[in-house]
Amino acid sequence: MYYHFPINPYSNKIVRSLKKEGKIYLYDWSVIEEKRARFENMVAGHLLKLVDYFNDTGQADLSICLI
């Protein structure tokens, strides 16, 4: 069992955001065998760390969304 975090789509139109599926990323991207998927997961993980840092220090109120 692996820990994961979801990234949901963002859109101004509710119908468009419901049609597009969100993605799930793993915290431990080293278990992913395909290089492209591992790289995408690594970038998403580092973006999550950055957003969490800004939110924890009170510098901004951010979230990650797919466009």
NUDREN-745046 format. One record per residue (C-alpha): y, x, z. Coordinates in steps of 0.2 Angstrom, whole numbers, plus 2048, in hexadecimal, padded with zeros to 3 digits. Layout:
YXZ/...
END
This chain:
800800800/8118077FB/822803801/82E7FC7F3/83F7F67F0/8447E97E4/8547E97D8/8597D87D2/8637D47C2/8757D17C3/87F7C57B7/88E7BA7B8/8837AC7B1/8757A57BD/86A7A07AE/86A7B27A7/8667BA7B8/8577AE7BB/8507B27A9/8507C57AC/8437CC7B8/8477D87C6/83F7E97C8/8357F07D6/8368037DA/82C80D7E6/8338187F4/8268257F0/8288287DD/81C8377DD/80D82B7DC/8138257CB/80A82E7BD/81582A7AE/8248367AD/8308297A6/82C81D7B3/82C82A7C1/83E8307BC/84481E7BB/83D81B7CC/84582B7D3/8568277CD/8558157D4/85081D7E5/85E8297E5/86A81B7E1/8638107EF/86681F7FB/8788217F5/87C80E7F7/87480E808/87E81D80D/88F815807/88A805810/88580D820/895818821/8A080981E/8A781180E/8A3802803/8987F2802/88D7F57F4/87C7EF7ED/8717F47DE/86F7E87D0/8677E97BE/8737E57B0/
END
